[in-house]
Amino acid sequence: MSHRRFERLAAEAIDFEPTPAERTELAVHLATCGACRALDSALRADARALRERPRSTPPVSQVGVVSATWARPVIRPLVGGSTRWLLVAAALLMVAAGVLTVGSQRRSQLQVPAPILPPFGTAIDLDVPAGAAAHAHLCHVIVASECGAAIAATGPFVWTSTATGIVRLDPNSGLLDDSSDLAAFPRQLAATADGSTWVAVSDPYRLERVPAAGRAVVEVLLAGLPSQMVVDRDALWFVLPDSRVVSELDATTGAELHRLRLSGDPWRIAAVDGAIWVVDRLATTLWRISATDGTVVDTIDLTALLPVHQNFASANGVVAAVGPMVGAFGRLWIPGESGVLIYDLASREVSTTLLPSQPLLAATPHGMAVVSRFNAILELLDPQTAEVTARQALDVDWSQWALPVSVDVRGEIWLRDYVRDRVIRITPR
C-alpha cells in the first residue's frame, strides 16, 4: 500500500465504515509504517477535537431559514468513492481551519503524545576489536565476513556465520575466540548447552557439529536443507520440507534416533513442555511429536480454532510461517509476514496479533523479543497478553536480509547485522 492510499483510506475510515478488505489493508500497513501510525493518530485526534468543540448558538435570524430548508424533502444520491473522498477532504480542511482559530492553547490540547515505552536495555562496555562502533545503547562486534547470516547464543559462547564457516565469540569480552572453516556458507545454526553448535550447509546438503573444544567435526549427510533446527536436551530435531521428514539425531554423536514422514507440508519445528511441535507452511496444521519415541501423538487443525474459519494467511492478510517457530511460556509463537499466530498449549486456543513486517522472535526471561528488519525496531511482548512492553530502535541499515536473533542463558539478545557485518549485543536493564 502506498502512503497516499493509506492517507485516503485512514481519513475515510473516520466517518465511513471500511470494507473488510480495506480494514485488513489498513491494519497491515499500520503494523509496518511508523509515519502512517502517527498520521492516523493525528487524524483521529483532530476528529475528536472537532466533535468536542463547544457548540455555538446560531443567530436568531438564521434559525427559521435552516429549519425550513431542513424540512424540505430531498433525494439523496448514493455517495461514491470519489464523492466520499471529497467529503472527507472537506471535513479535514474544516478541522484544520478550526484548529487554527482556537489559538495556541487549544492547539496544545489537540496534541496527543504517543505512549512512551521503556527501551529493552543497554549494552555494557565491551573490549571489542579496534574499529568497532560503540553506541549509547548497543555494542557492536565487527566480524570479518562477507555474507554471514546466522547466529546462535549459548551460555559459554556465541556462534555466528562467515562466508565459508563460523566464528566463536566470547560473550563476556566480545572478542573473537575461535573459528572453523567449513568450505561452505552456513545456512542455520543450532547451539547446544555445552557450547557446541550444529551447522546446516549445502553443496552437498549436510549437518556439521563443531564442538566447543577441539577441532573434530561430526558430519551427517542429508537429502535436503532443513527449514528449521531445534535442540531439545540431548537431541537435535529438524524438518526436511522437500521430503516431509522430521528427524531426531543424538546432539553429540549425530546418530539418528528417530525419523518420521508427515502427510502434510511440515515447515517449522519447536520444542516446548517436553514435546516436539511441527507446523505446516501456512500454519493450518500442527503436529505434536513425542520426544521419547518420535511418534505423532496429536494432530491439531489450527484453521478450526481461528475466530474465522480461514487459514492464518487469509485471516490476517499475511503469509504465514515466515520466520522460525518459537516454543516458550507454554505457547507456540508462529511468525507470519506481518503478524504472529499464538497457540496456547493448555487451553488449546489460538490468537493472532499484528507485528512489524517479517518479524523474527526469540524468547527472553523478560518476554518475547520481536525484531523487524524493515523498521529496525526491537520490541518486547508480554508473554500472556502479547502487548508491547518495551521498544528500542536498532542502529542497523535496511536490508533485504533478516536480522537473525538469539538469546543466551543470561537473557542477553544477540543480533547479526548482515549489511554492516557485525554482531549486536543488547543487555536488558
N, C-alpha and C positions, 0 to 999 in steps of 0.2 A: 504494500500500500504506500502511495506517495504521501508526503506531508500535506500537500494541498487537498487531496481527497480526504485525509483524516480530519483536517480542519473543517471541511464541509459537513462530513457525517457527524462529527462531535457537536457542531453547532446545531444541526438539525435535531439531534437526539435530546436536546434540552426541552424542546417543545413538541416534537413529533416522535412517535414510537418507531424505533428502527426495526427493520426486518430481522429475522433470526440470522440470516447470512451477514447483514451489516453489523449486528451485535457481536458476532464472532470475530469479524474483521477488525472491529474497534478494539476488542479485548486483546487480540493477539498483538496488534500494533502498540497498544498501551504498555504491554509487558516488555516491549523491546526498545522503546524510544522514550528517553527521559525528557527530551524537549517537548514532545507531544503530551506527556503526562502533565507537565507544568502548564501547557496551553489549556488542556482540558480542565484543570483545577481553576485556572483564571476565568474561563468562560462560565463555569458553574458558580464561581464566587460573584461575578458581575451579575449573573441572572438572579441570584439570591438577593443581592443588594438592591436590584431594581424592584423585586417583589416587596422588600422590606421598607422601601422609602415611604415616609409619611404621606398619606393621601391629602391632596389639596381640595378645598371647597371651590367648585366651579362658580363663575359669575351667575347671578340670578337670571340675567338676560339670556343666557345660553341653555339653561335647564330645559325650558319648553321646546326649544329647537331640537335639542338632542333627543328628547323623549319622543317627539313626533317622528323624527327620522328613524329611530329605532323600531317604532311600531309599524313601519311600512313593511309589507311582505316583500321579500327578495328571493330570487333564485340563486342559490349558491352553487357555482360550478365546482367540480372536483378539483382539488389542488394537486397539480402535477409536480414532478420533481423540480423543474426549473422555477415554477412559481413558489414552491415551498422554500427553495433556497433564497429567493429574493425576499420573502417574508422574514426569514431568519436573518439575512444580512441587514435588512432594515431595522429589525429589533436590536441587533448588535450595535448598529450606529446610534440608536436611541440610548442604549446602555452607556456607550462611550460618551455621548453628549451629556447625559445625566450625571455621570461621574465627574466630568469636568466642571459642572456648575455647582456642585455641592461643596467645593472648597477642599483645601489640603487636609483638614481634619477628617472629613468624610472619606477622602481617598485613603488615608492611613487605615481606616476601619475596614476597607474592602480588601486589603492585602492579607490574605490568609497564608501564613507561613507553613511550609511543608513540615511534617513531623521530623524532628531531628533524632536520628538513631545513633547510638554509640558505635565507634569502629570495633571490629573484632579484636584487634590488639595491635601491638607494636613489635618491632624486632630488636633483639639485643644486639649490641655491637659485636661484630664477628671479626676475627683476624683473617680477613679474606685476602686472596692474592692481589698483587699490585694491579691497579687498573679497574678494580671492581667499583661499581657505583654504589654509594651509600645514600639512603633517603631517610626521611624522618620516621616513616612507619614500616619501611621494608628494608631488608638487607639482601643484596644480590651477590651470588657467587658465579663468577664467569667460568664457563665450561668450554674447553676447546673442542668444538664440534660444528659441523655444518648443517646437520639436519636431525638432531636428536629430538625425540617427541614422546618420551615416556619417562615416568618417574615412579619409584616405589620406596616408601619410608618404613623402616622398622625401628626397634629400639636402638640397636648398635650402630646402624649405618643408614645412609640414604643412597640409593642407586639411581642413576639416570643414564639415558642412552646417548651415544655418539653416532657418527655416521656409520661406523663399522663395528661397534661394540658397546660396552658400558663402562662407566666410571663409578667409583665408590667415594662418597664424601663423608667426612666426619661431621656428624650433626652438631657437635659442640663447637668446633672451630670453623666449620665450613670449608676446610682445606681439602684438596684432592688427596685421597687416601690410597687409592689403588685403581687399576684399570685392567680391562680384559678385551682383547681384540678378537671378535668372533667372525671377522671377514664377512659380515652381513649386517644389514640395517635392522636393529631391533624394533619389532612392532609392538610388543607388550612386555610388561614386567610384572612379576608377582613375587613379593618378598616373603620369606619365612621368618619365624620367630627367632631363629638362631643367627640371623643376619645374612643368610644366603639368599639368592634370588634365581627365579626361573625366567628365561628369556624366550619369547616366541620370535622366530626368524623365518625367512622364506629363501627359496632357491638353494637347496631344497627346503621344503617345509619341515621344521623340526623345533623341538624344545631343547634348550641347553641350561643346565644348572651350574651356576657359578657360586662356589662355596665362599663363606665368609673368610676362611683362611686357606691358603694354598691355592694352587692353580689347576687342580684336577677338575675336569669338566665332564658332567654326565650328559649324554646326548640321546634324545628319543626322536626317531623319525615319525612324521605324521603324514596323513593323507590330505591335509589342507591346513589352512591357517585358523587358529582359534579366534572366535569372535569375542570371547572374554575368558579370563582365567581367575580362579579364586583359591586361596589357601585356607583349608579348614583343619586345624590341629596339625596332624602329620600327613595330610593328604593334599594333593594338588588336583583340583577339578577344572575341567574346561569343556567348551562346546565347539564341535566342528560342524558349522552350519551346512556346508555342502553335502555332507553325508548324513546329517541329522543325528550325529553321535555325541553322547555325553560320556566322558571318560574320567576315571579316577586313577591317579598314579601315587605311588609312595613318594612323599616330598623329599626324601633323602636319596633313595636309590634310583628312582624313576621307573620302578617295576609297576606294570599295570595291575591294578587291583580289581576294578570293575569297568565294564563298558556296556552301555545300553543304547539302543536306537529308538528315537521317538517318532511318532507317526506324523507330527505336525511340522512346524517350522521353528525349531529351537534357535534362540539367538543370544540371550543374556543369561548369566548364572550368578547366584549369590548364595552365601552360607549364613544362616541365622537360626537361633534357637534349636541347634542340634540337627538341622535338616539342610538339604541342598535344594535350592529352588531354581527353576528354569522357566523363562518366559519366551513366548514366540515373538517374531519380528514386529507384529502390530499390536502386541500386548492384548491379545484376545484370549489366550490360554496360558495357564500357569500350572506347572508340574511340580509336585513335591516328591523328592527322592530321598530315600533312607540313606543316611551317611554310613550306616552299618553294613548293609548288604547291597546297596546300589540299585534297589528296585523302586519303581514308581508306586507310591502309596496313596497319592491323591492327584486328581486332575480337576482344575477349577476353571470354570467358564467366566472369565472376567467381564465379558460383554453383558451377561445377565445381571451382574452386580452393579453396573453403572446406573446412575439416575435415569438415563435414557438408554434404550436398547440399541446402542451403536457401539462400534469399537472406539478405542481411545483416540485414534486419529480423527475420525469423522466427528466425534462428540466435541472435540476441542479445536478443530481446525488445524491440527498439528500432525506431524509424522511421529509415530510412537517409537519407543525403544531406540532412541538415537545414541545416548550415552550408556555407559555401563550401569547395570542394576546394582543397587546397594541394599544390603540387609542390615538393619540397625534399629534399635529402640522398639523391638517387637513388630517391625513393619518392613515391607519391601518398598523401595523407592525406585520407580522406573521413569527415567527422564525421557521426555519427548522433544520435539522441535522447539516448542515454546511453553512447555508445562511439564508436570510430573504426575504420574499416577501412583497413589499410595494404597497399598493393600495391608490392612491390619490383620495380623495372624490370629489374634484372639477372637475378635468379633467377626472376622471374615467379611468386613465391609471395605468398600472401595471408595476413595475420594480422589478428586483431581484439583490441582491448583496451577495457575499460570505462573511462569517464571521467566526471567530474561532468556533471550534466544539461545538455543542449543546449550543448555546448562550441563555442567559436569558436577557430580555430587561426591561428597566424602563425609563420613560420619566422624564427628569430633566429640569429646566428652561434654562439650557445651551445647551441642545441637548439630543440625545438618548443615554443612557448608555447601554453598552453591556458587560456582564460578561460571561466568559467561564471557566468552571471548569477544562478543560484539560490543558490549558496553563497558568492558574492563572493570567489572564490579564483583566484589566478593560479598555475599550475603549469608547470614546465619539464620536458619529457620528453627523455630521452636519444634521439637520432635513430636509433640502431641497436636498442636494446632496448625502447624505449617506456616505460622505468621512470622514475618521478618523481625528479628530482634536486634540485629546489628548489620551495619552496611559499611563497606570500605572500598574506596577507589583503588585500583591497581595501576601501577606505573608500567603499563605494557602497551605495545602498539597493536592496532587492529591487524588481524591476520586471518587467512583462510584456514589456519590450523587451530586446533583446540588448545586449551591450556591444561595439560594433564595435571591432576591434583592427587596428593596422597597425604595421609596424616600419620604421624608417628605415635608411639605409646604415651608421649607426654602431652599430646594434644596440639602439637605444632603443625601448621599447614605448610606443605611444600608444593610449589608450583613450578612447572617447566615452561619458560618463555621461549618459544621456538624461534621467533623472529630475531630477537636480540641475543639468543643463545646463552641463556643464563638460568640459574635456579633462584627462586624467590622463597624466602623463609619468613613466615608470619607467626609470631609468638602471641598467644592470647593474653589479654590483660589479666 
